[in-house]
Amino acid sequence: MTKSEPIDGGVPVSKRVSWRDTENSNDAGVLLATQIMNVMEQGIIVWSADGTCELHNTRIYEVLELERNALGIGTIRDDFLAAAVTRGEYTEEKLSELRAFAKTRISYQYDRMLPSGGVVECHARPTREGGYVVTCTNVTEARKAAEELAEAKKAAEAAESKSSMILQEERARRAEARTLSDLDEWLQSCKSLDELFKIVARFMGYLLPDSFGELYLYSNSRDVLDGACEWGQQDEINSHITPDSCWSLRRGRAYEHNPDALCFPCDHLSSSSKETPGDYICIPVIAHGDTVGLLHINFKKGMSRADIKSSGRFAARCGEHISMAIANVKLRDELHDQSIRDPLTGLYNRRYFMDAMRRETSIADRGGKGFGLISLDADKFKTFNDNHGHEAGDVVLRALAERMLAVLPNSAVCARVGGEEFAVLLPQTDEDESMKLAETLRASVSQMEVRTAYGILPRVTISSGVAAYCGDSTAPSVLMKRADVALYDAKSDGRDCVRLAKIDTREAVTPMHS
């Protein structure tokens, strides 16, 4: 290398020393440096201030995969760097960048991509004399290990993220399952549809706070859907909508309306919603394979598409549970009606009527007003049945039932207790009021015109017996007996009349009505 060496007298002398001269040199320091550099794992090049190679070790040939004639003492740096471009170790742009760095006298670092695929990391550090010492280290394995480590870290992070997402989804699923379980518990505890609708409105507003909606159920005629309940909306729920006004009912599956996509609004939307329809979903409510209603849910503005999708899926799950609850309540009501109703007339049956009498008796015994009782039947019904047929007789019984429901107060409990025999319980009604109501019913029936497919039937009349309970601890069966005896008195007096029971009337064997 070229260096200024002090001599006796203080005059510096410049002399050039090469690696080839070191073995014959008497400079112990240079020999030691040479030995040290040759045993190092790194390749080392020392460039002078004018860009000429002053010193290098033998390891540089191995590290940079060079021939012996590619580098030596006196090699010009620009030529050496340009040769690397020819070998494809870096680009012309990188060469210009390295040449610029060499003039700055600051440390810099760059990579050489060897033809064999290896990577050499080069660090250039300035010397006090204005040159550079460049150390070259083969980092192929280290870079490969670093890449593998980065990939492993990335894979681990992806696995952790996936595990975290799965955990969050599992937690959300469990929370959803608990919520639906709570909803099921409340829905199964409902004893009427009205109670169920209140629970649905409350739960849906709580479970989907960023939404508002409505629930519709098919009417018995199946030609319209009746508005059952709503939650969170300003507009009133439609009283009725037609099945063909909703795309979900027409298509037989859930319909999600996206204002930014190719979608068409349903006709059952409110007038304000039709002008600027937003995001909403319509879900058919299906139970046991039968569509029983419609769940319509609007999503508030500002919700992301992902949140809308998630809420829509959860709403569909809620719809499944609601549909089963509605079907169960309807089935329970139907079975209950069948157990307490007369199938021909739709009036209550004898069992329900006797239970109602016991309830009213208990109320009267606790200080209530008491109640009235009417026992009635159609006059000469057997003869009528024989002359006109059983179908005509059934028409007459249904007409009597309809007239009783139309004339008597809503609080009256009307029942068919057997054959052509009927009974009416009048809560909170005394003896006089009961007589007036019985007379009103008798007069109305006598003016009734009954038509069949064969024409108008003969005039129908009824005979009635009236009794009243005023808290005297009379058993319901005894009270019924008194009313029946009064009914027999009415028949004995010519029929088509009303008679009041006497408290001291003897209990007699019930004769056949005629």
Backbone torsions as a table, in degrees:
resi	resn	phi	psi	omega
1	MET	NA	165.3	179.3
2	THR	-98.8	126.2	179.7
3	LYS	-151.1	152.7	177.2
4	SER	-88.1	123.9	-176.8
5	GLU	-115.4	127.8	179.7
6	PRO	-70.8	145.0	175.5
7	ILE	-128.5	167.9	178.2
8	ASP	-60.4	130.1	-176.8
9	GLY	103.5	-12.9	172.4
10	GLY	81.5	13.7	179.2
11	VAL	-98.0	117.6	-178.1
12	PRO	-71.4	143.4	178.9
13	VAL	-123.7	130.0	-178.9
14	SER	-98.7	127.9	176.6
15	LYS	-140.8	146.9	-177.2
16	ARG	-97.5	130.6	179.7
17	VAL	-123.9	131.6	177.7
18	SER	-113.0	168.2	177.8
19	TRP	-62.5	-29.6	-178.9
20	ARG	-71.7	-21.9	-178.7
21	ASP	-92.5	-7.1	-172.4
22	THR	-69.1	-32.7	-177.9
23	GLU	-67.8	-27.3	179.6
24	ASN	-98.1	0.4	-177.0
25	SER	-80.7	148.8	175.1
26	ASN	-93.3	1.7	-178.9
27	ASP	-79.6	105.9	-178.2
28	ALA	-63.9	-33.3	-179.3
29	GLY	-64.9	-42.1	179.5
30	VAL	-67.1	-40.4	178.0
31	LEU	-60.8	-42.7	-179.9
32	LEU	-65.1	-43.6	179.4
33	ALA	-62.0	-39.6	-180.0
34	THR	-63.8	-46.0	179.5
35	GLN	-61.2	-42.4	179.8
36	ILE	-64.8	-46.2	-177.9
37	MET	-64.3	-34.1	-177.9
38	ASN	-72.8	-23.0	179.9
39	VAL	-93.0	-5.0	-179.9
40	MET	-75.3	150.1	179.6
41	GLU	-72.3	-20.9	-176.9
42	GLN	-90.2	150.6	168.6
43	GLY	-86.4	138.4	-174.8
44	ILE	-129.5	133.6	174.9
45	ILE	-129.6	135.7	176.4
46	VAL	-113.3	117.5	178.4
47	TRP	-101.5	138.8	178.2
48	SER	-78.4	176.1	-179.3
49	ALA	-65.0	-28.4	179.6
50	ASP	-91.4	10.8	175.1
51	GLY	82.5	28.8	178.8
52	THR	-112.0	143.0	179.0
53	CYS	-71.0	121.4	178.8
54	GLU	-100.8	-28.4	-172.4
55	LEU	-161.2	145.0	172.9
56	HIS	-158.6	160.3	176.8
57	ASN	-102.2	169.1	-177.8
58	THR	-73.6	-20.9	-179.3
59	ARG	-64.9	-22.8	-176.3
60	ILE	-61.2	-33.7	179.6
61	TYR	-65.3	-40.2	-179.5
62	GLU	-71.8	-42.6	-176.5
63	VAL	-66.1	-44.4	-177.4
64	LEU	-92.2	2.1	178.9
65	GLU	55.8	51.6	-176.2
66	LEU	-107.5	152.1	168.4
67	GLU	-77.1	161.8	-176.3
68	ARG	-65.0	-30.0	-178.4
69	ASN	-82.8	-2.1	-178.7
70	ALA	-79.5	-19.9	-177.3
71	LEU	-151.7	135.7	176.3
72	GLY	-163.2	177.2	177.8
73	ILE	-64.7	127.8	-179.2
74	GLY	98.9	-7.3	177.5
75	THR	-63.4	136.4	-179.8
76	ILE	-80.1	132.3	-176.2
77	ARG	-61.0	-43.4	-178.1
78	ASP	-61.5	-38.8	178.8
79	ASP	-67.7	-39.5	-179.2
80	PHE	-64.2	-42.7	179.5
81	LEU	-69.4	-37.8	180.0
82	ALA	-65.6	-35.0	179.1
83	ALA	-62.8	-31.3	178.6
84	ALA	-67.4	-32.4	176.4
85	VAL	-65.8	-42.0	178.3
86	THR	-59.9	-37.5	178.9
87	ARG	-78.5	-5.0	177.1
88	GLY	82.4	23.0	-177.5
89	GLU	-80.1	-26.4	171.5
90	TYR	-160.4	177.5	-171.7
91	THR	-94.2	170.3	174.9
92	GLU	-60.6	-37.6	178.7
93	GLU	-62.3	-41.1	178.3
94	LYS	-66.6	-37.1	177.4
95	LEU	-61.1	-45.1	178.0
96	SER	-62.0	-38.6	178.5
97	GLU	-64.5	-41.3	179.7
98	LEU	-66.8	-41.0	178.1
99	ARG	-62.2	-38.2	178.2
100	ALA	-67.7	-39.2	178.6
101	PHE	-62.2	-38.4	-176.4
102	ALA	-62.1	-23.5	-179.9
103	LYS	-88.3	-7.2	-173.9
104	THR	-91.2	-17.6	-177.3
105	ARG	59.6	38.1	173.6
106	ILE	-125.3	159.3	179.8
107	SER	-71.5	143.9	175.1
108	TYR	-149.9	165.6	-176.0
109	GLN	-138.5	144.6	177.9
110	TYR	-154.2	163.7	179.3
111	ASP	-108.6	146.8	172.2
112	ARG	-116.8	120.2	179.9
113	MET	-92.5	103.4	-173.6
114	LEU	-69.8	152.9	178.0
115	PRO	-57.5	-28.7	-179.7
116	SER	-75.9	-6.3	-178.0
117	GLY	99.7	-5.5	178.8
118	GLY	-75.2	163.0	-179.9
119	VAL	-122.8	127.8	177.9
120	VAL	-116.8	126.3	178.8
121	GLU	-97.3	121.4	-176.0
122	CYS	-110.3	132.2	177.2
123	HIS	-120.2	122.8	179.3
124	ALA	-107.5	126.8	-179.2
125	ARG	-126.3	134.4	-176.7
126	PRO	-72.6	151.1	175.3
127	THR	-104.1	168.5	-179.8
128	ARG	-67.2	-26.0	-178.7
129	GLU	-82.7	-1.3	178.6
130	GLY	101.4	-3.3	178.3
131	GLY	-91.6	-163.3	-179.8
132	TYR	-137.6	143.1	169.4
133	VAL	-107.4	121.0	-177.5
134	VAL	-111.7	124.6	175.6
135	THR	-108.4	132.2	-177.6
136	CYS	-118.1	125.8	-177.3
137	THR	-125.5	129.4	176.3
138	ASN	-75.3	112.6	-176.3
139	VAL	-113.4	23.0	-176.9
140	THR	-57.5	-52.8	-178.3
141	GLU	-66.4	-39.4	179.9
142	ALA	-63.9	-43.0	178.7
143	ARG	-65.3	-40.5	178.9
144	LYS	-63.3	-43.0	177.8
145	ALA	-63.4	-39.0	179.4
146	ALA	-65.2	-40.5	178.3
147	GLU	-64.9	-43.2	178.4
148	GLU	-63.1	-39.4	177.7
149	LEU	-64.5	-41.5	178.8
150	ALA	-63.9	-42.3	178.6
151	GLU	-64.8	-41.1	178.5
152	ALA	-64.5	-39.3	178.0
153	LYS	-64.9	-42.7	178.8
154	LYS	-63.2	-42.7	178.4
155	ALA	-63.9	-40.0	179.0
156	ALA	-64.6	-41.7	178.1
157	GLU	-64.3	-40.2	178.1
158	ALA	-64.6	-42.1	178.9
159	ALA	-64.6	-40.0	178.7
160	GLU	-65.3	-42.1	178.5
161	SER	-63.8	-41.0	178.6
162	LYS	-65.6	-41.4	178.7
163	SER	-63.6	-40.8	179.0
164	SER	-64.3	-40.5	179.4
165	MET	-66.0	-42.2	178.5
166	ILE	-63.1	-40.2	178.7
167	LEU	-63.9	-42.8	178.8
168	GLN	-64.0	-42.8	178.8
169	GLU	-63.2	-39.2	178.9
170	GLU	-65.9	-41.1	177.3
171	ARG	-64.3	-42.0	178.5
172	ALA	-64.2	-39.9	179.4
173	ARG	-64.1	-42.0	178.9
174	ARG	-65.9	-41.8	177.7
175	ALA	-62.4	-40.3	178.1
176	GLU	-64.4	-41.5	179.6
177	ALA	-63.8	-40.4	178.1
178	ARG	-64.7	-42.1	-179.7
179	THR	-63.1	-45.9	179.3
180	LEU	-65.9	-32.8	176.6
181	SER	-65.1	-41.8	176.5
182	ASP	-62.4	-42.5	179.0
183	LEU	-61.3	-43.9	178.5
184	ASP	-59.5	-43.3	-178.0
185	GLU	-60.5	-43.5	179.8
186	TRP	-68.9	-43.3	-177.9
187	LEU	-64.1	-39.6	-179.2
188	GLN	-72.0	-16.5	178.8
189	SER	-86.9	-6.6	-178.3
190	CYS	-67.8	140.4	177.7
191	LYS	-107.5	-1.2	177.1
192	SER	-155.4	162.7	178.4
193	LEU	-66.4	-37.5	179.3
194	ASP	-60.0	-42.0	177.7
195	GLU	-65.8	-39.6	178.5
196	LEU	-62.6	-41.3	-179.7
197	PHE	-63.2	-38.7	178.0
198	LYS	-63.0	-41.8	-179.8
199	ILE	-67.3	-41.5	178.8
200	VAL	-60.4	-47.4	-179.5
201	ALA	-60.9	-42.7	-178.8
202	ARG	-67.8	-45.2	-177.2
203	PHE	-68.1	-43.9	-177.4
204	MET	-65.3	-37.5	175.7
205	GLY	-65.2	-30.5	179.5
206	TYR	-82.0	-41.7	-176.3
207	LEU	-75.0	-32.6	-179.7
208	LEU	-124.2	74.7	-174.2
209	PRO	-65.1	-22.9	-179.7
210	ASP	-94.7	31.7	-178.7
211	SER	-144.7	167.3	171.0
212	PHE	-147.4	151.1	-174.4
213	GLY	-167.8	-168.9	-173.4
214	GLU	-144.8	156.7	174.3
215	LEU	-125.1	128.7	178.3
216	TYR	-120.1	146.5	176.6
217	LEU	-126.2	144.9	176.4
218	TYR	-64.2	138.8	173.7
219	SER	-75.0	170.4	-179.9
220	ASN	-62.4	-29.4	-179.7
221	SER	-78.6	-13.5	178.0
222	ARG	65.0	12.7	179.0
223	ASP	-97.3	-17.0	177.5
224	VAL	-140.7	164.7	173.3
225	LEU	-112.8	130.5	-178.7
226	ASP	-91.9	138.7	175.6
227	GLY	-66.1	122.4	-176.8
228	ALA	-98.4	-49.3	-179.3
229	CYS	-161.7	164.3	177.5
230	GLU	-145.6	161.6	178.4
231	TRP	-147.5	137.3	170.0
232	GLY	74.6	1.1	-175.9
233	GLN	-107.7	156.5	-178.8
234	GLN	-85.9	-37.3	179.4
235	ASP	-74.2	147.3	176.7
236	GLU	-71.7	149.6	179.4
237	ILE	-70.0	145.0	177.1
238	ASN	-65.1	136.7	177.1
239	SER	-64.7	-42.0	-179.7
240	HIS	-144.6	147.4	169.2
241	ILE	-136.6	154.7	179.8
242	THR	-92.3	150.9	-179.0
243	PRO	-59.4	-32.8	-177.8
244	ASP	-82.3	4.9	177.3
245	SER	-88.6	-2.4	-178.4
246	CYS	-123.8	130.2	-179.2
247	TRP	-65.9	-32.4	-178.1
248	SER	-68.2	-38.9	178.5
249	LEU	-71.3	-34.6	179.7
250	ARG	-73.0	-32.4	-178.3
251	ARG	-95.2	-11.6	176.6
252	GLY	76.6	21.7	178.5
253	ARG	-158.4	169.7	-178.3
254	ALA	-60.8	142.4	179.9
255	TYR	-124.1	121.2	179.9
256	GLU	-107.4	122.1	-179.5
257	HIS	-96.1	121.7	177.7
258	ASN	-117.3	112.8	-176.6
259	PRO	-63.6	-18.2	-179.5
260	ASP	-93.6	1.8	-179.5
261	ALA	-120.7	-179.7	179.8
262	LEU	-79.8	87.5	-178.9
263	CYS	-135.3	158.3	-179.5
264	PHE	-125.7	132.7	-177.7
265	PRO	-71.1	151.6	177.3
266	CYS	-76.3	153.4	-179.0
267	ASP	-75.7	-15.8	-177.0
268	HIS	-85.4	1.9	178.1
269	LEU	-65.0	152.5	176.4
270	SER	-66.2	162.9	-176.7
271	SER	-59.7	-38.8	179.9
272	SER	-69.5	-35.7	179.9
273	SER	-73.1	-31.1	-179.8
274	LYS	-65.6	-31.8	-178.3
275	GLU	-65.5	-46.0	178.9
276	THR	-134.4	74.1	-177.9
277	PRO	-64.6	134.1	179.7
278	GLY	-103.2	-153.8	177.8
279	ASP	-78.4	128.5	174.9
280	TYR	-153.9	166.4	178.3
281	ILE	-137.5	137.6	175.0
282	CYS	-113.0	127.6	-175.1
283	ILE	-123.2	117.4	174.4
284	PRO	-63.3	133.8	178.0
285	VAL	-92.4	109.4	-172.5
286	ILE	-118.9	130.6	177.5
287	ALA	-135.2	128.3	179.7
288	HIS	55.3	38.4	178.3
289	GLY	77.8	2.4	-177.6
290	ASP	-116.3	130.6	177.6
291	THR	-76.1	116.7	-177.2
292	VAL	-105.2	-13.5	-178.4
293	GLY	-176.7	-163.0	-175.9
294	LEU	-143.3	133.4	174.7
295	LEU	-109.8	116.3	-177.9
296	HIS	-113.1	121.5	-175.3
297	ILE	-128.5	123.9	175.3
298	ASN	-99.2	139.2	178.0
299	PHE	-103.2	137.4	-177.1
300	LYS	-70.1	155.5	-178.9
301	LYS	-65.5	149.3	178.0
302	GLY	98.5	-10.9	178.8
303	MET	-75.9	141.6	178.2
304	SER	-73.9	160.9	179.9
305	ARG	-62.6	-37.2	179.4
306	ALA	-65.0	-41.8	178.6
307	ASP	-65.4	-37.4	178.8
308	ILE	-65.4	-43.4	178.1
309	LYS	-60.8	-46.0	-178.7
310	SER	-64.0	-44.7	179.0
311	SER	-64.6	-36.3	178.3
312	GLY	-64.2	-41.8	178.2
313	ARG	-64.6	-41.0	179.9
314	PHE	-67.2	-38.8	177.7
315	ALA	-62.2	-37.8	177.6
316	ALA	-63.5	-39.6	177.2
317	ARG	-63.5	-42.5	177.8
318	CYS	-61.8	-40.4	179.2
319	GLY	-59.2	-37.4	178.1
320	GLU	-62.6	-44.0	-179.3
321	HIS	-69.2	-39.3	179.5
322	ILE	-64.6	-40.5	-178.6
323	SER	-62.1	-43.1	179.4
324	MET	-64.9	-38.7	178.9
325	ALA	-65.0	-42.0	178.5
326	ILE	-62.1	-44.4	179.9
327	ALA	-62.4	-40.0	-179.3
328	ASN	-66.5	-43.0	-180.0
329	VAL	-65.7	-41.7	178.6
330	LYS	-63.0	-42.5	179.4
331	LEU	-64.9	-41.2	178.5
332	ARG	-63.7	-42.3	178.2
333	ASP	-64.0	-39.7	-179.2
334	GLU	-65.0	-45.0	178.7
335	LEU	-65.1	-37.6	178.7
336	HIS	-66.0	-42.4	178.0
337	ASP	-62.1	-40.3	179.7
338	GLN	-64.3	-28.9	-178.9
339	SER	-82.2	-19.0	-176.7
340	ILE	-119.4	-4.8	-176.2
341	ARG	-110.5	149.5	172.3
342	ASP	-82.9	123.3	-174.0
343	PRO	-64.2	-27.7	-177.0
344	LEU	-78.3	-49.6	-173.1
345	THR	-99.1	-20.4	-175.3
346	GLY	82.7	-2.6	176.2
347	LEU	-77.3	169.7	177.3
348	TYR	-68.5	156.3	177.0
349	ASN	-93.1	178.8	-174.2
350	ARG	-63.5	-38.6	-177.2
351	ARG	-63.0	-46.4	179.5
352	TYR	-64.3	-39.3	-177.8
353	PHE	-62.7	-41.8	179.4
354	MET	-67.0	-37.4	175.5
355	ASP	-63.0	-41.2	178.4
356	ALA	-63.5	-39.5	177.7
357	MET	-62.7	-41.4	178.6
358	ARG	-64.9	-37.9	178.1
359	ARG	-65.0	-45.1	-179.0
360	GLU	-67.1	-34.9	177.2
361	THR	-62.8	-42.5	178.0
362	SER	-63.0	-40.8	178.8
363	ILE	-64.4	-43.9	179.8
364	ALA	-64.6	-38.0	179.8
365	ASP	-66.6	-22.6	178.9
366	ARG	-91.3	12.7	175.7
367	GLY	112.3	9.7	179.7
368	GLY	-74.7	176.3	-176.9
369	LYS	-74.7	-21.8	-174.4
370	GLY	101.8	-172.8	-178.7
371	PHE	-151.7	160.1	177.3
372	GLY	-105.4	159.8	-178.4
373	LEU	-138.4	129.9	177.1
374	ILE	-118.5	127.1	173.1
375	SER	-111.8	125.1	-174.2
376	LEU	-144.8	158.1	169.5
377	ASP	-154.8	165.1	-178.7
378	ALA	-74.6	135.5	-178.9
379	ASP	-73.0	136.6	176.3
380	LYS	49.7	41.4	-175.5
381	PHE	-68.6	-32.9	-179.3
382	LYS	-63.7	-44.3	177.3
383	THR	-62.9	-41.6	179.3
384	PHE	-61.8	-42.5	-178.5
385	ASN	-65.6	-40.9	-179.1
386	ASP	-67.2	-37.8	-175.7
387	ASN	-77.9	-32.7	-171.4
388	HIS	-116.7	-3.8	176.3
389	GLY	95.7	159.7	-177.7
390	HIS	-68.7	-31.7	178.8
391	GLU	-63.4	-43.5	177.8
392	ALA	-64.6	-37.1	177.4
393	GLY	-62.9	-39.3	177.9
394	ASP	-64.9	-37.2	177.8
395	VAL	-62.6	-41.3	179.2
396	VAL	-63.1	-44.3	-179.1
397	LEU	-63.0	-40.7	178.6
398	ARG	-67.3	-37.1	178.6
399	ALA	-66.3	-39.6	176.4
400	LEU	-61.7	-42.1	179.9
401	ALA	-63.0	-44.1	179.0
402	GLU	-62.8	-40.0	-179.8
403	ARG	-67.7	-37.7	177.6
404	MET	-62.2	-44.3	-179.7
405	LEU	-68.0	-31.0	-177.8
406	ALA	-78.4	-35.7	-173.6
407	VAL	-89.8	-40.0	-173.6
408	LEU	-81.3	158.9	-179.7
409	PRO	-61.0	157.4	179.5
410	ASN	-63.2	-27.1	-178.9
411	SER	-75.8	-12.6	-177.8
412	ALA	-68.3	140.4	176.4
413	VAL	-103.8	105.8	-177.5
414	CYS	-99.5	135.0	-176.5
415	ALA	-141.7	148.0	169.3
416	ARG	-99.3	114.2	-172.5
417	VAL	-97.2	-4.7	176.4
418	GLY	155.6	130.9	177.6
419	GLY	55.6	-123.8	177.0
420	GLU	-96.6	15.2	-177.6
421	GLU	-94.5	134.8	-179.9
422	PHE	-128.0	159.1	175.5
423	ALA	-142.6	147.2	-178.6
424	VAL	-130.2	129.1	175.0
425	LEU	-104.1	127.0	-176.6
426	LEU	-115.4	92.5	-178.3
427	PRO	-62.3	147.7	176.4
428	GLN	53.0	40.6	-177.8
429	THR	-131.0	131.1	-179.1
430	ASP	-88.5	-173.5	-174.2
431	GLU	-64.9	-45.8	-177.9
432	ASP	-64.2	-45.3	-179.2
433	GLU	-64.0	-36.8	179.1
434	SER	-65.0	-40.6	177.4
435	MET	-62.0	-42.5	-179.5
436	LYS	-64.1	-41.5	179.8
437	LEU	-67.7	-38.0	178.4
438	ALA	-65.4	-39.2	178.5
439	GLU	-68.1	-39.8	177.9
440	THR	-61.3	-42.4	179.5
441	LEU	-65.8	-42.6	-179.4
442	ARG	-60.9	-45.1	-178.9
443	ALA	-65.0	-39.0	-179.3
444	SER	-66.4	-40.8	-179.7
445	VAL	-66.4	-38.6	-177.9
446	SER	-64.9	-23.8	179.0
447	GLN	-94.8	1.7	-175.6
448	MET	-75.5	139.6	177.7
449	GLU	-113.1	119.3	-176.5
450	VAL	-105.7	124.7	-178.8
451	ARG	-112.5	145.1	172.9
452	THR	-130.2	-178.4	178.2
453	ALA	-65.0	-17.1	-178.2
454	TYR	-100.8	3.6	177.8
455	GLY	122.4	-167.2	-177.9
456	ILE	-84.0	133.1	178.9
457	LEU	-82.7	159.4	176.4
458	PRO	-58.9	160.1	-177.2
459	ARG	-59.9	138.1	179.9
460	VAL	-105.3	133.9	175.4
461	THR	-127.5	161.9	178.6
462	ILE	-130.6	154.0	171.6
463	SER	-115.4	141.9	-174.2
464	SER	-133.7	146.4	172.0
465	GLY	-121.9	137.1	-174.8
466	VAL	-119.0	134.2	173.2
467	ALA	-134.0	160.5	-179.4
468	ALA	-136.9	148.3	177.8
469	TYR	-113.6	125.8	-176.8
470	CYS	-123.8	33.4	177.7
471	GLY	78.9	30.0	-177.8
472	ASP	-98.3	16.7	176.4
473	SER	64.7	21.7	175.8
474	THR	-71.8	133.5	179.4
475	ALA	-67.5	147.2	179.6
476	PRO	-56.2	-38.8	-179.8
477	SER	-64.9	-35.9	178.4
478	VAL	-68.3	-41.5	178.9
479	LEU	-63.2	-40.8	176.2
480	MET	-61.7	-38.8	179.2
481	LYS	-62.8	-42.2	179.0
482	ARG	-61.6	-44.1	-180.0
483	ALA	-64.8	-38.1	178.4
484	ASP	-63.8	-41.1	179.0
485	VAL	-63.6	-40.4	177.4
486	ALA	-64.2	-35.4	176.6
487	LEU	-63.9	-41.6	178.3
488	TYR	-64.4	-35.4	176.6
489	ASP	-62.6	-40.8	179.8
490	ALA	-63.4	-38.0	179.4
491	LYS	-69.8	-37.1	179.5
492	SER	-67.9	-27.9	-178.4
493	ASP	-87.3	12.1	174.0
494	GLY	112.7	3.3	179.9
495	ARG	66.8	176.5	-178.5
496	ASP	51.4	46.8	178.8
497	CYS	-153.0	172.9	-178.1
498	VAL	-122.0	135.9	177.8
499	ARG	-129.6	145.5	-179.2
500	LEU	-95.2	135.7	-179.3
501	ALA	-71.3	146.3	176.8
502	LYS	-102.9	136.5	-175.5
503	ILE	-62.6	-34.2	-177.1
504	ASP	-90.0	13.5	179.5
505	THR	-64.4	133.4	179.9
506	ARG	-72.1	140.7	176.7
507	GLU	-74.6	117.8	-177.9
508	ALA	-118.6	165.9	176.9
509	VAL	-67.9	133.2	-175.9
510	THR	-69.2	118.3	178.0
511	PRO	-77.1	165.1	176.4
512	MET	-71.1	135.7	177.0
513	HIS	-77.4	145.6	178.7
514	SER	-129.8	NA	NA
